């Protein structure tokens, strides 16, 4: 077994599990269905194509930078502009960074890694309006899912790390992973309908997924900047131009 690590970060993300009708909610972390859909897009599968091989992969996600929930009050009209469409509220996560792990057969993950780096269809973080920043793939790790997620350095932005770390270079982060029935569970268990049995728009089906929540201590990157390193002044160029005019 191996683990493919994915860095899921961008201006906005939206990971829906309960979105219905005019309220399009988001979970507070990437969903398994959303990440499986992203991998299926990367390899070029269409919504009606089978995904049984992807469903066998074990999924986990670490919340490196939780982000903030915002609401978009969405209006729309028909293509001819004559009729108003139903108003909707769409929720997004902004300024968030997650580390996702996919555990499975090495050959399958190797192909997925290459596909994420050179995707057939565009990748997005839950919705088409949410493109990811690069890099998405962090490569393969020869370790169990929990160890791979725990050992990877903290991916949060430098400013966030300076605010939130618990000691010089460490932080306690939340980690969710697929619960396996035969495992000894040390974290809290919860469940949701987050297993995509079919993405076919004519008959979308989702199965039940049980998740174990744990806390892990991670270290910041070795090149962690000091608090005085960020000296960028965004108004400096404006002030210099005003003095020259």
SULWO-V471336 format. One line per field, one symbol per residue. burial: b if it has 24 or more other ideal C-beta (glycine too) atoms within 12 Angstrom, else e. A space follows every 50 residues. Layout:
burial=???
This chain:
burial=bbbbbbbbbbebbbbbbebeeeebbbbbbbbbbbbbbbbbbbbebeeeee beebbebbbbbbbbbbbeeeeeeeeeeeeeeeeeeeeeebbbbeebbbbb bbbbeeebbebbbebbeebeeebbbbbeebebeeebbbbbbeeebbebbb bbbbbbeeebbeeebeeeeebebbbbbbbeeeeeeeeeeeebebbbebbe eeeeebeebbbbbbebebbbeeeeeeeeeeeeeeeeeeeeeeeee
